[in-house]
Amino acid sequence: MKSRAIQDPERRLDMIKAALIVVDMLNDFIDEKGALYCGQGARDIIPHVRLRLEAHRRAGSLVVYLQDAHAEDDREFEKFPPHCVAGTWGSQVIDALAPQPGEHVLPKTRYSGFYGTDLATILAAHGPEEVEVVGVCTSICVMDTVGGLANRDYRTLVARDGVADFDAEAHQFALKRMERLYGATIQ
């Protein structure tokens, strides 16, 4: 279901039951020393993600962090260099966006935040009217998670300033796909 454009997202949070999903804002993707650093574009979204976290926290929204957390021999490493191995520095949320008590951190082993996690159950229990998604990579884990939200009929918001990718062309494609196919509002 397609949502109308939200002119003032901060004000809107006071009027609806919302959720924020923070996708893979992890050391291996965001820190220059990370195993699969997504580039300066990923670092550039940190201030926007922090602002959205603060707004959702003030509004009492559900906040969920998705955390890539692979086994050392994960088959994904046939496609990408080893990264975000469970329990390592690389798989931890960056300090600037650290989760607070009561916020969910869901380890995941695949692109979609729904695969093998409790995300569907947590969202169903909370019953948000709208889910905002921020993080990396736009064309991989963000897009697959937004697809999962669409399949569950959640109204979804993705701000351009809150997502990044190591591939500019794939980033633009993903934004279009999320809007046109999944019905997400892209701001």
Disulfide bonds with the S-S distance in Angstrom:
none
